[in-house]
Structure formats: structure tokens, C-alpha cells
Amino acid sequence: MSPRVVRRSLAVGLPLALLGTVCVAGTATGAQDRHERTARVTGTAVLGDIPLARFSNGLLPGTVADDRGVALGGIGSDIYPAGRRGEFWTVTDRGPNGQIKIDGKKRRTFPVPGFDPAIVKVRVSGKHLRVLKAIPITTRSGAAVTGLSNQKERDEAPYSYDAKTPLEYNPNGLDTEGIVRAADGSFWLVDEYGPSLVHVSAQGRVLTRYVPRGLGLKGADYPVVEALPGVLLHRKINRGFEGLALLPGGDLVLAVQSPLSLPDQDAGESSRNVRLLRFSTKKRAVTAEYAYRFDAVGVVDPGEDDTSELKVSSVVAIGGNDLLVEERTDRAARLHRVTLPHGSGILGSAWDDAATSPSYEELTDPSASGVPVLRKSLVVDLGKVAGVPGKIEGVAVTGRDTLALINDNDFGMTDGPEAFDANGRLVDSGIKTSVTQLKLPRPLRG
């Protein structure tokens, strides 16, 4: 069945005014049943329709000539409190993109190749989600970084909306996902391509991009520093860094979205072992690497049997060295609490050596092999809370027992040639960006 076409009404300008809605009630099973049954949504805000060309060109004039009917979306890659109640920083991903098969092979499409990833400040106003401010992410010279693939052979080849015309690679391109704001007003972002950690000024200019040792990225119009473990070069395509947390002391925690492809793609697809990194913003170096193991895919998403659908999309600091870690598929998600231990974990160990056999990713019981796996406890199963939308990619702590959740609507795009009509205009999926406010049954902190 083709997605229904959604006719777009519009009201824009910068600042941009928009709309909002979402709902939640709770249920659960097992030891968490008593707690999850009382979890509830206390409000929802939905983003209205803003033409993508008007949004983009209002930030960097002339970047988007034709938005093909796509509206602003994709801002749900992450969410971070902006200080005032109901206000948040969010970040887009690389922009509208999809996949189309040509001669039996999938091609990555960029229908709006001029789109520039942006940091977007929003406010929840009842059922409406309003854009207060938007900051384009730019290079050292002030140009758009774009969301285009960086390197041939390493990243997917970029194509036009119909997958027929090749596009140029761009070493500046970022597939931004996680966001936090530092005390000095600058932002830290994570990116899936490198994967990389990106320090951005308050005005959106890339200050430094930290990438894995050995990446060899050339031609970027900003400083590129190889400061991350080289083992990350084995990240699965489109599954680099996704989650980012700012600890009270200023350190960052970065989450790799999926298991690395070690020793090969098949091993990564069937693995449940992922990695979190601790990065010192003072030393500008990774100081620890932690082993984290997913629950079985059928536990996270009952009815799903493909382990490769598991992802870590959000990590959130909740005080001290405690984190919320989100395990999800596109349909369901669970939030676990973990405490980061002292020490460097598996950083620099044999598990960081791509030649180690079996690899960390191949272990069915990492603890039995001496790997110090993070201990976790379930806080809430969002898949059992009625009304929470799919593809939750951002989680923010808003109070002792309250959270804000944001979904990634993929700019209303779907995969396949049917994503656009005969005139090259988007056939909208009808999925909206929304911020869901959730009240937990008990405080996150003691």
C-alpha cells in the first residue's frame, strides 16, 4: 500500500511557528509491571509543516533550489534541555534520504542534496511544537557542511532522488545525530559517517571533528583530528555514533549505534555487543571504552526476530556516572539505567584490536570471556506504553520523574521509487515530528 499523500498547509518565517500532539499510557510485564502500569504521557506537541526550502534558505540563502515538497523534519535525532521549561535543543540528521533498488542493488538517495544539517531550538506550547531558533552547521569558511557522504568506498555513494544520477561526495558532510550543549554555549554533536565527535561553536561553525585513527579524511574545510580508537573504522554503514551524553563533570559519553562489523558484516549483524566511549573534553581524548550488551531482539520488540534491528539511539546523563541507555528497533524502545565504573574498561585491550579472534562482537557471553559488561536495570519499556510513537531517537530528562521523548520522522520519506510521484514531489508518509512528555512511576534519582 502506498503511503497516503498529506497536503501541506504552511505558516513560516524565522522564528517558525508549528504544531504538536502525542499520547501515552502504561503497561508492562514481569518485575517491572507494577511500575510501568503507572507511567503516562502528560502531553504531546507536534511540529507543523514548514517547507524545507524556506527553512534552509532562511539560514543559508541559496542552499536549496527545490525541496521536492519536503517539509522540515528529521529534527528528532536527539533532544537536549535548553534551560527554560519546555524548551529544547534538537538536531537534524543529514537530511531527506532514502533507498531505491537499481539492478537489484540499493542506492542511497539525497532528494534535497543542498540541505544543511541544523541545530534547532524548539518550545513545547500545549499541543504545538514551535521553532524558536535554528543554527546552520557550517565549515570554517562559513559554507554549508551538507549531509552528503564523505568518502568513496567507505560511505554509500550518493544519488539523486530517483537514484539515477550520481552526486559528488563531500568530505565536509555530516550525518549528525546526538547533541549536548556545553557550559560555554558551544555544542557537541556525534556523526554516523566517521563515526565522529564534532565540536561546534555557538554560531554553528565546526571547530574540530574527532575521527578514528586511520580514517584518512582529506579535504575538509575544518580541523580533523584522529583521536578515536581505530577499531571504530569497522562501524556498520549508517550505524556510527548515535547517542551522546554530557556528564556532570564535563566528560562526554558516545554510543555506537550498532555492533561493529568484526570480523565481518555477518558477525556484526548477529551480534548483541555494542560499545560506549568516554571522551574527556579537557584532554580531548578517549579515556574509557565500555562494553554494553543488548537484550534479545524479541525482548525489546516482541515479534521481531532480526537482531540487526537493535540500536542504541540515546544516552542521557542522570547524575554522577549514571546514564539512561535506550535500546530500540524502529517500533519499540526500552530505557535502562547503567552506572559507569572507574577505569578505562576495554580501551586499548585486545578487544580494540581488529585482529583479535573471536572478536568482542562474536562473543555470545562476553562476561564469561572476561569482558566487563555494564550492568543495567530496566527503567521503562516504551513499547508497552500506549501512544509513544515509533523511532524514538532522543530522550531528555526534564525532572526527577519526567522525560521528553522525540521521534525521527525521516522528513516524511519512505524507501522505494514510490516515495516521490511522477512529478518528483514527495508522497508524504504522514508521520510527524513530536515531543512526548512522559511521567515515570518513580524518580530517576534517589
Disulfide bonds with the S-S distance in Angstrom:
none
